Amino acid sequence: SDLLPTPAKSHYVFNLRDLSKCVQGMLQADPGVIRDRLQLFRLFVHETQRVFHDRLISHEDKMFFHQIMSEMAGKHFGESVEPESFVTNPIIFGDFLNMATPPSDRMYEDLTDIAKVKSILSDYLDDFNMQSSKEMKLVFFMDAIEHVSRIVRMIQQERGNALLVGVGGTGKQSLTRLAAHVCGYQCFQIELCRGYDYLSFHEDIKKLYNFAGIQNKHTVFLFTDTQIVVEEFLEDINNILNSGEVPNLFEPEEYEKLII
């Protein structure tokens, strides 16, 4: 009833799917880690922030959301929390603190030691640079740490997807590549060249589906606004997000090969 869509905020559309995403996020945690009411509250706040708060674009809207969370804290969790504390002491959850643990066995936990998180992310970056042909240099200030943890959370969820919005050169692609590496995923991107058209895009999507569907490799598909050289690309992206199926991608004989 309050944060309604306007021309400037056309993406302010909230439905029951968002609520299910909050529950999905909370179910990533392990009862062995989340032991008391305060931890459960922090987990609840984190998941609602990721689903709802991250979509808000003005300071007023964000404070309105924090006010709601503050009221929820007292009403349902018996905690007294000031709205400003959500800004000054951001809540970050993640499962990447132990590099030696395989991604499938990691624990989703409250990351309270920011210095340790910064050190671990630097180690992941060094590891990434050792495997990558192009060195990536990043500075892990607080916003960067928050963004990486957001992207990692999204990648690890079923049907996870995100739209990263920001001015050019702020690290959206770099942080996504790092987050994919943290999760043990390969990062797939199309490469534009002269004459790249809709058919070329379909060939690349076939490669992507081959990695993810046939070879069963964990894959992140990273697609930027500058790569939309034909409007129809977006229609296919939309189909991938909605149903996972791109119409007329494979010929009948190609299907037969795939099934064999």
Solvent accessible surface area in square Angstrom, and as a share of the most:
residue,aa,sasa,rsa
1,S,137,0.88
2,D,95,0.49
3,L,40,0.20
4,L,107,0.53
5,P,70,0.44
6,T,65,0.38
7,P,139,0.88
8,A,81,0.63
9,K,50,0.21
10,S,78,0.51
11,H,77,0.34
12,Y,3,0.01
13,V,86,0.49
14,F,67,0.28
15,N,84,0.43
16,L,144,0.72
17,R,168,0.61
18,D,9,0.05
19,L,101,0.50
20,S,61,0.39
21,K,77,0.32
22,C,4,0.02
23,V,78,0.45
24,Q,58,0.26
25,G,0,0.00
26,M,46,0.21
27,L,141,0.70
28,Q,54,0.24
29,A,17,0.13
30,D,53,0.27
31,P,105,0.66
32,G,46,0.44
33,V,34,0.20
34,I,22,0.11
35,R,180,0.66
36,D,80,0.42
37,R,147,0.54
38,L,87,0.43
39,Q,59,0.26
40,L,78,0.39
41,F,4,0.02
42,R,58,0.21
43,L,3,0.02
44,F,40,0.17
45,V,0,0.00
46,H,3,0.01
47,E,0,0.00
48,T,10,0.06
49,Q,9,0.04
50,R,29,0.11
51,V,13,0.08
52,F,44,0.18
53,H,21,0.09
54,D,57,0.29
55,R,65,0.24
56,L,6,0.03
57,I,99,0.50
58,S,29,0.19
59,H,127,0.57
60,E,123,0.55
61,D,17,0.09
62,K,68,0.29
63,M,44,0.19
64,F,77,0.32
65,F,14,0.06
66,H,4,0.02
67,Q,84,0.37
68,I,69,0.35
69,M,6,0.03
70,S,18,0.11
71,E,106,0.47
72,M,56,0.25
73,A,0,0.00
74,G,47,0.45
75,K,159,0.67
76,H,113,0.50
77,F,27,0.11
78,G,53,0.51
79,E,40,0.18
80,S,117,0.75
81,V,34,0.20
82,E,116,0.52
83,P,15,0.09
84,E,93,0.42
85,S,35,0.22
86,F,11,0.05
87,V,81,0.47
88,T,98,0.57
89,N,101,0.52
90,P,35,0.22
91,I,10,0.05
92,I,4,0.02
93,F,1,0.01
94,G,3,0.03
95,D,15,0.08
96,F,0,0.00
97,L,30,0.15
98,N,87,0.45
99,M,71,0.32
100,A,97,0.75
101,T,33,0.19
102,P,72,0.45
103,P,58,0.36
104,S,105,0.68
105,D,92,0.48
106,R,35,0.13
107,M,91,0.41
108,Y,9,0.04
109,E,50,0.22
110,D,32,0.16
111,L,5,0.02
112,T,99,0.57
113,D,75,0.39
114,I,52,0.26
115,A,73,0.57
116,K,100,0.42
117,V,0,0.00
118,K,89,0.38
119,S,61,0.40
120,I,24,0.12
121,L,0,0.00
122,S,42,0.27
123,D,62,0.32
124,Y,7,0.03
125,L,15,0.08
126,D,84,0.43
127,D,45,0.23
128,F,29,0.12
129,N,33,0.17
130,M,163,0.73
131,Q,128,0.57
132,S,36,0.23
133,S,128,0.82
134,K,164,0.69
135,E,115,0.52
136,M,21,0.10
137,K,168,0.71
138,L,42,0.21
139,V,118,0.68
140,F,13,0.06
141,F,116,0.48
142,M,64,0.29
143,D,78,0.41
144,A,7,0.06
145,I,0,0.00
146,E,29,0.13
147,H,79,0.35
148,V,0,0.00
149,S,5,0.03
150,R,54,0.20
151,I,8,0.04
152,V,2,0.01
153,R,20,0.07
154,M,33,0.15
155,I,13,0.07
156,Q,51,0.22
157,Q,22,0.10
158,E,143,0.64
159,R,170,0.62
160,G,34,0.33
161,N,78,0.40
162,A,57,0.44
163,L,158,0.79
164,L,64,0.32
165,V,130,0.75
166,G,44,0.43
167,V,114,0.66
168,G,74,0.71
169,G,86,0.82
170,T,83,0.49
171,G,20,0.19
172,K,60,0.26
173,Q,70,0.31
174,S,26,0.17
175,L,14,0.07
176,T,6,0.03
177,R,69,0.25
178,L,0,0.00
179,A,0,0.00
180,A,1,0.00
181,H,35,0.16
182,V,1,0.00
183,C,2,0.01
184,G,52,0.50
185,Y,50,0.19
186,Q,62,0.28
187,C,48,0.29
188,F,22,0.09
189,Q,47,0.21
190,I,5,0.02
191,E,145,0.65
192,L,75,0.37
193,C,93,0.55
194,R,239,0.87
195,G,66,0.64
196,Y,24,0.09
197,D,62,0.32
198,Y,74,0.28
199,L,134,0.67
200,S,33,0.21
201,F,0,0.00
202,H,22,0.10
203,E,93,0.42
204,D,16,0.08
205,I,0,0.00
206,K,37,0.15
207,K,111,0.47
208,L,12,0.06
209,Y,53,0.20
210,N,53,0.27
211,F,53,0.22
212,A,46,0.35
213,G,60,0.58
214,I,90,0.46
215,Q,81,0.36
216,N,127,0.65
217,K,94,0.40
218,H,121,0.54
219,T,27,0.16
220,V,17,0.10
221,F,50,0.21
222,L,17,0.08
223,F,44,0.18
224,T,24,0.14
225,D,113,0.59
226,T,107,0.62
227,Q,20,0.09
228,I,52,0.26
229,V,79,0.45
230,V,43,0.25
231,E,134,0.60
232,E,78,0.35
233,F,0,0.00
234,L,80,0.40
235,E,112,0.50
236,D,5,0.02
237,I,30,0.15
238,N,81,0.42
239,N,39,0.20
240,I,39,0.20
241,L,83,0.41
242,N,97,0.50
243,S,76,0.49
244,G,34,0.32
245,E,114,0.51
246,V,6,0.04
247,P,73,0.46
248,N,142,0.73
249,L,11,0.05
250,F,34,0.14
251,E,100,0.45
252,P,92,0.58
253,E,104,0.47
254,E,48,0.21
255,Y,103,0.39
256,E,108,0.48
257,K,152,0.65
258,L,68,0.34
259,I,146,0.74
260,I,179,0.91
